Amino acid sequence: MITAYNNPLVQSQSVESEFAGMKILLVEDEFDVGSAIQRTLKQEQFIVDWVQNGDEAWYCLKQAQYTMAILDWMLPGLTGLELCKRLRSQQNAMPILMLTARDRWEDKVHGLDAGADDYLIKPFRMEELLARLRALQRRAPQFQSQQLQVGYLTLEYGDRTLSCQFPDTPTRSTRLSKKEFQLLEYFMKHPRQAMSRNQILNYLYELDAERISNVVAAQVRLLRRRLAEIDCGDLIETIPGGSYRLNPRYAE
């Protein structure tokens, strides 16, 4: 049986995934399981934040918006059950898939009553994990239009659309590629902070930055070209020393 521990990745897809651009929080402390799930989710074009303890997960949930979350039950710090209860107590209706080796019916009841929308027992096939995420997506269409707003900018997670509207001017919009979206999201989450090439590379690729230092300049150039289509070519500023940042006039 192919499980979360040894599952080969699903065949590469030639078309854009229905999950493309959706941001998901993965909370799993077992490295082999977490890395296998993360690879599969990234192949399905999710934007994945993976953390390995409940306290860090809670911090992420306070700092960012997610389309859905995958929570392991047993975690260092806050448990998956406690995270569910906290989210629901704050009226957060984000879809949650609970992962656990607990297979008693009583445990399933506890997980669902705590606020989980679905419950998947380890070990499992990646195909089943993705099927359950599709079902959660269908049951919660409101999360498909999740937004990140900074100043005059609105970034849509569902279809990766950027909109810019200054006062007394028409709204201008463009759809971004996956990498353009990730890059602009990074700038918008740190609107007044200059980002070095190494920081950007670590965020986009999780690779050794020195080996591919020219990639950032190319990605910024492509993003600027896309932004110029809506007269926002100056949205990303170059800072002396090789850093970049969001132009402050857009984030007022």
C-alpha positions as CSV (number, residue, x, y, z in Angstrom):
1,M,0.0,0.0,0.0
2,I,1.3,3.5,-0.9
3,T,1.2,5.6,2.3
4,A,2.1,9.1,3.4
5,Y,5.5,7.6,4.2
6,N,6.6,6.2,0.8
7,N,4.2,7.6,-1.7
8,P,5.8,8.5,-5.1
9,L,4.5,11.8,-6.3
10,V,1.5,11.8,-8.5
11,Q,2.4,12.2,-12.2
12,S,3.3,15.7,-13.2
13,Q,0.3,17.6,-14.5
14,S,0.4,19.5,-17.8
15,V,-2.5,21.7,-16.9
16,E,-3.0,24.1,-14.0
17,S,-4.3,22.4,-10.9
18,E,-7.6,23.4,-9.4
19,F,-5.6,24.2,-6.2
20,A,-3.2,26.6,-8.0
21,G,-2.5,29.6,-5.8
22,M,-4.4,28.4,-2.8
23,K,-2.5,28.8,0.5
24,I,-2.5,25.9,2.9
25,L,-1.1,25.4,6.4
26,L,0.4,22.0,7.0
27,V,1.1,21.1,10.6
28,E,2.9,17.8,10.9
29,D,5.8,17.0,13.3
30,E,7.0,13.7,11.6
31,F,9.5,14.8,9.0
32,D,9.0,11.9,6.5
33,V,5.3,12.4,6.6
34,G,5.4,16.1,6.4
35,S,7.9,16.3,3.6
36,A,5.9,13.8,1.5
37,I,2.7,15.7,2.0
38,Q,4.4,19.0,1.3
39,R,5.9,17.7,-2.0
40,T,2.5,16.4,-3.1
41,L,0.7,19.7,-2.2
42,K,3.4,21.7,-4.1
43,Q,3.0,19.5,-7.1
44,E,-0.7,20.3,-7.0
45,Q,0.3,24.0,-7.0
46,F,-0.7,24.8,-3.5
47,I,1.3,27.5,-1.7
48,V,2.4,25.5,1.4
49,D,3.5,26.7,4.8
50,W,4.8,23.6,6.7
51,V,5.4,23.9,10.5
52,Q,6.2,21.1,12.9
53,N,4.7,22.2,16.2
54,G,1.4,23.7,17.4
55,D,2.7,26.9,18.8
56,E,4.4,27.9,15.5
57,A,1.2,26.9,13.7
58,W,-0.8,29.3,15.9
59,Y,1.7,32.1,15.2
60,C,1.3,31.4,11.4
61,L,-2.5,31.5,11.7
62,K,-2.4,34.9,13.3
63,Q,0.0,36.3,10.7
64,A,-1.5,35.0,7.5
65,Q,-4.7,33.9,5.8
66,Y,-5.0,30.3,4.6
67,T,-7.5,28.6,2.2
68,M,-7.4,25.5,4.4
69,A,-5.3,23.6,7.0
70,I,-4.0,20.1,7.5
71,L,-3.4,19.4,11.2
72,D,-1.8,16.4,12.9
73,W,-3.5,15.6,16.2
74,M,-0.4,14.9,18.3
75,L,2.1,17.8,18.1
76,P,4.7,19.5,20.3
77,G,3.1,22.5,22.0
78,L,-0.5,23.0,21.1
79,T,-2.1,19.8,19.8
80,G,-4.1,19.7,16.6
81,L,-7.3,19.4,18.7
82,E,-6.4,22.6,20.6
83,L,-5.7,24.5,17.4
84,C,-9.1,23.5,16.1
85,K,-10.8,24.7,19.2
86,R,-9.0,28.0,19.2
87,L,-9.8,28.7,15.5
88,R,-13.5,27.9,16.0
89,S,-13.7,29.9,19.2
90,Q,-12.6,32.9,17.1
91,Q,-15.3,32.3,14.4
92,N,-12.7,31.1,11.9
93,A,-14.5,28.8,9.5
94,M,-11.4,27.8,7.5
95,P,-11.7,24.1,6.3
96,I,-9.6,21.8,8.5
97,L,-8.5,18.2,7.8
98,M,-7.2,16.3,10.8
99,L,-4.5,13.7,10.5
100,T,-4.0,11.1,13.2
101,A,-3.1,7.4,13.9
102,R,-6.1,7.3,16.3
103,D,-8.7,5.1,14.7
104,R,-11.3,4.7,17.4
105,W,-14.7,6.1,16.7
106,E,-14.5,8.1,20.0
107,D,-11.4,9.8,18.7
108,K,-13.1,10.7,15.5
109,V,-16.0,12.2,17.4
110,H,-13.6,14.3,19.5
111,G,-11.8,15.6,16.5
112,L,-15.0,16.5,14.6
113,D,-16.5,18.1,17.7
114,A,-13.4,20.2,18.2
115,G,-14.0,21.7,14.8
116,A,-12.3,19.6,12.2
117,D,-14.2,19.2,9.0
118,D,-12.7,15.9,8.0
119,Y,-10.6,13.2,9.6
120,L,-7.9,11.1,7.9
121,I,-6.3,8.1,9.6
122,K,-2.6,7.3,9.1
123,P,-1.2,5.6,7.0
124,F,-3.1,6.9,3.9
125,R,-2.7,7.2,0.2
126,M,-1.9,10.7,-1.2
127,E,-4.8,10.3,-3.7
128,E,-7.2,10.1,-0.8
129,L,-5.7,13.1,0.9
130,L,-6.1,15.2,-2.3
131,A,-9.7,13.9,-2.8
132,R,-10.6,15.0,0.7
133,L,-9.1,18.4,0.1
134,R,-11.2,18.7,-3.1
135,A,-14.3,17.8,-1.0
136,L,-13.4,20.5,1.6
137,Q,-12.9,23.0,-1.2
138,R,-16.3,22.2,-2.7
139,R,-18.0,22.6,0.7
140,A,-16.4,25.9,1.5
141,P,-16.5,28.0,-1.7
142,Q,-16.2,31.2,0.3
143,F,-12.5,30.5,0.8
144,Q,-11.8,30.5,-2.9
145,S,-11.9,34.3,-3.0
146,Q,-9.5,34.9,0.0
147,Q,-7.7,38.2,-0.3
148,L,-4.5,39.9,0.9
149,Q,-5.0,43.6,1.1
150,V,-2.2,46.2,1.5
151,G,-2.9,49.9,0.9
152,Y,-4.3,50.3,-2.6
153,L,-3.5,46.6,-3.6
154,T,-5.7,43.5,-3.4
155,L,-4.2,40.1,-4.1
156,E,-6.8,37.3,-4.7
157,Y,-5.6,33.8,-3.6
158,G,-8.3,31.9,-5.6
159,D,-7.3,33.1,-9.1
160,R,-4.0,34.9,-8.4
161,T,-5.4,38.2,-9.5
162,L,-3.8,41.5,-8.5
163,S,-6.0,44.7,-8.4
164,C,-4.8,48.2,-7.8
165,Q,-7.1,51.1,-7.1
166,F,-5.9,54.6,-6.1
167,P,-8.5,57.1,-4.9
168,D,-10.7,58.5,-7.7
169,T,-9.2,56.1,-10.4
170,P,-10.6,53.0,-12.0
171,T,-9.5,49.6,-10.7
172,R,-6.8,47.9,-12.7
173,S,-6.3,44.2,-12.6
174,T,-4.0,41.5,-13.9
175,R,-3.6,37.7,-13.3
176,L,-0.2,36.5,-12.1
177,S,1.7,33.3,-12.7
178,K,2.4,31.1,-9.7
179,K,5.9,32.5,-9.1
180,E,4.8,36.1,-9.8
181,F,2.1,35.6,-7.2
182,Q,4.4,34.2,-4.6
183,L,6.9,37.0,-5.1
184,L,4.4,39.8,-4.9
185,E,2.7,38.1,-1.9
186,Y,6.1,38.1,-0.1
187,F,6.5,41.9,-0.7
188,M,3.0,42.6,0.3
189,K,3.4,40.7,3.6
190,H,6.5,42.8,4.4
191,P,5.4,46.2,2.8
192,R,8.0,48.4,4.5
193,Q,10.9,46.0,4.5
194,A,13.7,45.7,2.0
195,M,14.3,42.1,0.9
196,S,17.7,40.8,-0.1
197,R,18.1,38.4,-3.1
198,N,19.0,35.6,-0.6
199,Q,15.9,36.1,1.4
200,I,13.7,36.1,-1.8
201,L,15.4,32.9,-3.1
202,N,15.0,31.1,0.2
203,Y,11.3,32.0,0.2
204,L,10.7,31.1,-3.5
205,Y,12.9,28.1,-4.0
206,E,14.2,26.8,-0.6
207,L,17.6,26.4,-2.3
208,D,21.1,27.6,-1.8
209,A,20.8,31.3,-2.8
210,E,24.4,31.7,-4.0
211,R,24.0,29.0,-6.7
212,I,21.2,30.7,-8.5
213,S,21.5,34.4,-7.6
214,N,20.4,35.7,-11.0
215,V,17.0,34.0,-10.7
216,V,15.7,36.7,-8.4
217,A,16.5,39.5,-10.9
218,A,14.8,37.6,-13.6
219,Q,11.7,36.9,-11.5
220,V,11.5,40.6,-10.5
221,R,11.9,41.7,-14.1
222,L,9.0,39.4,-15.2
223,L,6.8,40.6,-12.3
224,R,7.5,44.2,-13.2
225,R,6.6,43.5,-16.8
226,R,3.3,42.0,-15.7
227,L,2.6,45.0,-13.4
228,A,3.3,47.4,-16.1
229,E,0.3,46.1,-17.9
230,I,-1.9,47.8,-15.3
231,D,0.4,50.9,-15.1
232,C,2.1,49.7,-11.9
233,G,5.5,49.1,-13.2
234,D,7.1,51.0,-10.3
235,L,5.4,48.8,-7.6
236,I,8.6,47.0,-6.8
237,E,11.6,49.2,-6.0
238,T,15.3,48.3,-6.3
239,I,17.3,49.3,-3.2
240,P,21.0,50.0,-3.4
241,G,22.9,46.9,-2.5
242,G,20.7,44.5,-4.4
243,S,17.5,44.4,-2.3
244,Y,13.9,45.0,-3.3
245,R,10.8,46.3,-1.6
246,L,7.2,47.3,-2.2
247,N,6.9,51.0,-3.3
248,P,5.7,52.8,-0.2
249,R,3.2,54.9,-2.1
250,Y,1.1,51.8,-2.9
251,A,1.0,50.7,0.8
252,E,-0.2,54.0,2.3
